[in-house]
């Protein structure tokens, strides 16, 4: 018979062993829950990566089923067209994961098949994870990339009825199948990993006048009967806001069509900083937005207490105001859609190796900007007049019923940024568009012409 004291020691020892094992198991499970996704998505994971580049994973497909990245026999296969590879680079991402906004980075664990419950089971069984289905039209992206014609900048197009991004192009780009050896040193590739649609911030120039227009519509009752006088500059008492021309006497709609800095500086000062800032923030400035899990850069209205001269320049889109192109695209969508602007989305669904399709976010668009419907309607009328009166007086592209505003944003010591923001009111083309040419020149001469080329591609 074993003495009771010795038996008790053995029991306690066994219990301690069981408790230690259980604690270790819990720590392991907790680590897997907390860090498993990061471990699985690490480029050192030889199951999914080769030489630090993604090799075995689900595919990335455009809205028409075209494979933009897929795995075959342990290699990543990309489109045959070099132009298409470069046009979709910032949406699809590079195999090494330097482009943080690309689907191959954002949805990496979905693509390699990591599951909190099943670990790497999908990759082991099928040799890949789930496919990611994008809303983008790769052919439209290629057309937009070619329309930029080597200029740095971005083009974004979205369906304002659904929030789906149809085009997301950022330039400069590079061919992921033949990455340039001088990419880190050549100025040609400045900020090449940056998705300028999501993460760019640029002086908005006259595109910001849309915000000043909205503020004036909502706060100046006799706006339509007012007459403004432009002598080529507007005296603020603390200096002059210089206009792009001498427009003489103009009413509000004429001031919009002629993009008269004198009038808009006067309106901004009359409205005051508080009202202009409140309108800017209601229209998305100083607000944080997340698109498909990707935080986009925050558009910033001029900060600090502004004197009259600073406020006048801020009212025409200069001073320290900065705008993000994706935000401006969402704002255009809100105006076009009667006041309700959806958050852009470029990831539609996942498709498992077994063929099961699951929509992101339940497949429903989310409202990002909400405007007064009457204000949105007035802005539609003014922006339509702007196109028909100034940009296409001969009625060109009438079928699009295009509305919009160009911007030539002055940048100290450099060529201006070229902007166009707008939308089509035609029932068959419910599209909003933003074009930004970084240091590319005048908005009417550059960005507007690029926008027309892109929209014409859409039929």
Secondary structure, DSSP 4 states (H G I P E B T S, - for coil): ---HHHHHHHHHHHHHHHHHHHHHHHHHHHHHHHHHHHHHHSTT-TTTEETTEE-S---EE-TTS-EEEEEETTEEE--S-HHHHHHTHHHH--TT---TTSHHHHTHHHHHT-BTTTBTHHHHHHSS--EEEES--HHHHHHHHHHHTT-SEEEEEEETTT-BEEEEEEES---TTS--TTTTT-GGGTTTTS-HHHH--B--GGGGHHHHHHHHHHH-TTGGG--EEESSEEE-SSSEEEPSS--EEE-HHHHHHTT-HHHHHHHHHHH-HHHHHHHHHHTTTT---EETTEEPPPPB---S---HHHHHHHHTT-TT-BB-HHHHHHHHHHHHTTTEEEPPB-EEEEE-TT--EEEGGGG---EEEE--HHHHHHHHHHHHHHIIIII-TT-TTGGGTEEEEEEEEEETTEEEEEEEEEEE--TT--EEEEEEETT---IIIIIHHHHHHHHHHT-
